[in-house]
């Protein structure tokens, strides 16, 4: 296995990329969410979608204003896990910043043969694969530009993006079943 790099050491790619930063999110929940300040606010029923942009969203706004794209597909279960419901509640602020978030049911992802790991695909040539521990804590990422791995990620991106549903439409579907 390639070296695991702490995420903070590679985060510069989100300013340095040329065209696209695309992510596949496969986890049912993330420790960073559960341990963050907005988790308790969300659990208490507080609306935090209109908070001022944090550093991530500010960067997304800056990069998308320069013509770059941030896109992601979140795999979700039916019914949604608590972590997935939290991310759906946060999604409108990501979308408002310029990060296009779409949703795909896990059963469809399996049918499409999508990977079962989280990754960022940067400019269709660099693959950052997340490494997590058993508690969903990010340990870091592995980085590769190996053509076969990058091609597989590009194919996964294209399939996921084609079938995934935009945030607003997905949220409306979830609300209509509750």
Beta strands, then each sheet from edge to edge (+ up, - down):
strand 1: 20-25
strand 2: 69-76
strand 3: 99-105
strand 4: 119-122
strand 5: 126-132
strand 6: 138-144
strand 7: 165-166
sheet 1: 6+ 5- 4+ 1- 2- 3- 7+
end
